[in-house]
Amino acid sequence: MKRKFQFNLWTISSLVILLTYLLFLVYPIVNILKNAIFVKGQLSFSNFSTFFSKSYYSQTLVNSFKVSITATFFALVIGITLSYLFSMYAFKGKKLLQILIIIASMSAPFIGAYSWILLLGRSGVITKFLTQTLGFPKFDIYGFSGIVLVFSLQLFPLIFLYVTGAFSSIDNSILEAAESMGCTGIKRFFKVLIPLLVPTILAGALLVFMRAFSDFGTPMLIGEGYRTFPVLIYQQFISEVGGNSAFASSLAIIAIIIALIIFLAQKYASNKNSFSMSSLHPVEAKEIHGIKKVLVYLVMYGVVLVAMMPQFYLIYTSFMNTKGMVFVKGFSLNSYKEAFNRMGPAILNSIYIPAIALVVVIVFAIFISYLAVRQKNLVTSTIDILSMIPYIVPGTVMGIAFLISFNKGIFGSGLVAIAGTAMIIIVSLSVRRLPYTIRSSVASLMQIPISIEEAADNLGSSRLNTFIKITVPMMLSGIIAGAILSWITMLSELSTSILLYTVNTKTMPVAVYTEVIRGNYGIAAALSTILTALTVGSLLLFMKVTKSDTITM
């Protein structure tokens, strides 16, 4: 319902939010564009022509597309298959499996890359067993195949969570009708279920593609010469021989344009295939027996255990004695002692910085979702569009944008010169992770009839009182669901933080990355285990607060 733009509480809040986005999102992106197309004060597209004229640079873009498309394909195959088995069949251990799947997705991809190096690297445990004990030919995990493996196993849980949520909205009578017409098994899966899931699959595929396309840590650790676009941007901006910020900015603009095109294509395809469905009789999980039961258990537990194997081994190695890059015999807590002694501030930073950012995210998400749904006008629609931009812009790009914009303050005035402080990381986390909580809050609010608020108005309740005491409590489940996703992704954030951190603002993901690069595997394993523990604790707390045994998107 459209309302006239009136000067009241909602007008003030919408203007404050709009100004915040203009300062911390539009201004940095405009600065990147300015840095890319103005060379020595003159308008020039030489940086772009350099990129497209030299195969060394343009090949990195091709590499990123190859990796992202391949990883998205495998993530879709694995995620949809597991979601189908999970939703259609009854078997033991579903809650445990779901927690493990979520843990596999919520840890930083570069930690998975580091773990797979320990397992399948040239000196990895599995590599040594296969080559030295079983006589397999030498192989390694580095390069294209290694990056795809890490992304596929790390990102298929996102597809699983999206599609599992969509399965709950499918009416069982549709499947029964298809079965009565002789459409069963694989035929029913492709002819009936997949078409019903297309909008959800497209949404999940976009998220997986963008996560793979924008990831910086995994190619840096496991790529070994297989250059990808985020790594190129990082290297051009921070180079040992003097970074080229103008060229890095032009690469950032290319990344934004590509991300925007993919996002719009996904939106168009989703809208074209969208439909509404009332699930009066949700799909019921069927009991299975015999060989079918064995196969379901093998697939579900087999894939999840493979995906979790790096995490399990990482936890195991965190208790081993280490000497730099070598794990020696015996177990101890030395790695944890060193981690707390040397990286204590980083551990504290990884808790209090995301915690402050989460408060900002929750407050802004509540107001933005309400404005977008209940107070529709030009300003609120603009805010809603702006809120989704960080969802598609790679983290490395945002990091460069913040550094360029706030190193000397806005317009070089010294105002908001927050580079090098904890504030710049808090702002970057808030801006980048806000879309998760907004989308979840919007979905929750849209299910609340406006007649409830109108009834409160008729009984004499002010708009603010109704909003605080009635609307927000009814939105709480959506707010919490989005907040937990924002929180967990903040815990594992690397691509932006690696550019913005200082000695005093280093976080655990940055500490893990730097310790791996330095060869301090014991400390890196201990820090990674602490991150995993925080993730698991957050998920269990979420499930307890919401009194839910399942988590979907």
Salt bridges, closest charged atoms under 4 A:
ASP140 OD2 - ARG122 NH2 3.88
GLU179 OE1 - ARG188 NH1 3.41
GLU179 OE1 - LYS286 NZ 3.94
GLU224 OE1 - ARG122 NH2 2.68
GLU338 OE1 - ARG342 NH1 3.87
ASP384 OD1 - ARG439 NH2 2.55
GLU453 OE2 - ARG374 NE 2.81
ASP457 OD2 - ARG463 NE 3.17
GLU493 OE1 - ARG432 NH1 2.66
GLU493 OE1 - ARG433 NH2 2.49
GLU515 OE1 - ARG342 NH2 3.49
GLU515 OE2 - ARG518 NH1 3.14
ASP549 OD1 - LYS95 NZ 3.52
